[in-house]
Amino acid sequence: MADLRIDIKEFITLHGDRYDSLNTLTIKNIDEISKRVVQIPSSAEKEIMSVTSSISSGTYITEDIQYARFTNLGSSTTTGSVPIILTFKNEVNQEFAVKIDEGYSYVYSAVGATSDVSPSNTGSAALLRPGGVQNTFIATGSSANINSTFGDLRNVTAISSGSFNCTLELFVASK
C-alpha cells in the first residue's frame, strides 16, 4: 500500500504582488493505480470508465475508487483548443456533464466520513475514503440538499466537442 499525494499549485504575480497558493492532500492506503491515455473521437460518445460493485474485465470497483483525474491533453490536428465533454452517470441513470478545455483537468473524488481527516503539521490532510464513489452525486431538475439521496457512479463517457479527435489522460487511484 502507498499514500497518494495530490498537490494543486497556483502561481501568479498581479500588479507586482504575489498571490501563490498550494493545497496538498494525501490519500492513504492506495493499492492500485491506472493511468491511460486515450483518443476521444468527435464522431460518437465513448465509454472511458465503467464502475461496478464487483471485479470484472475493464471495470473499477465502486467502493475502492479513491480519486479519478481526467485531463484534456489536446488535439494534434488543430492549433485551436478542442474541449472534451465528459458525462457521468449514476445507478439510477441520472447524468451530469462537464466540458474540459485543452490543458485543463477535472477531478472526481471519493467520499469519506469527517473522522477520516487527520491534518498533519504540513497543512495537508491524510485521508482514508471508505465510501469510494458510492453516493457521490445527484442530478435533479430541482435543487439538491444534504438530505438528498445521492447515487453511485456507474460510468463515464467522453466525446470531443469539436470536429477533431482529442487525447485524454485518465488517472484512477483505488484501494
Stockholm file with secondary structure:
# STOCKHOLM 1.0

chainA/1-175         MADLRIDIKEFITLHGDRYDSLNTLTIKNIDEISKRVVQIPSSAEKEIMSVTSSISSGTYITEDIQYARFTNLGSSTTTGSVPIILTFKNEVNQEFAVKIDEGYSYVYSAVGATSDVSPSNTGSAALLRPGGVQNTFIATGSSANINSTFGDLRNVTAISSGSFNCTLELFVASK
#=GR chainA/1-175 SS CEEEEEEEEECCEETTEECCEEEEEEEEEECEEEEEEEEECSSSCEEEEEEESSCCTTEEETTTEEEEEEEEEECTTCSSCCCEEEEEEETTCCEEEEEECTTCEEEEECCCCGGGCEECTTSCEEECCTTTTTTCBCCCSSCCCTTSCCBCEEEEEEEESSSSCEEEEEEEEEC
#=GC SS_cons         CEEEEEEEEECCEETTEECCEEEEEEEEEECEEEEEEEEECSSSCEEEEEEESSCCTTEEETTTEEEEEEEEEECTTCSSCCCEEEEEEETTCCEEEEEECTTCEEEEECCCCGGGCEECTTSCEEECCTTTTTTCBCCCSSCCCTTSCCBCEEEEEEEESSSSCEEEEEEEEEC
//
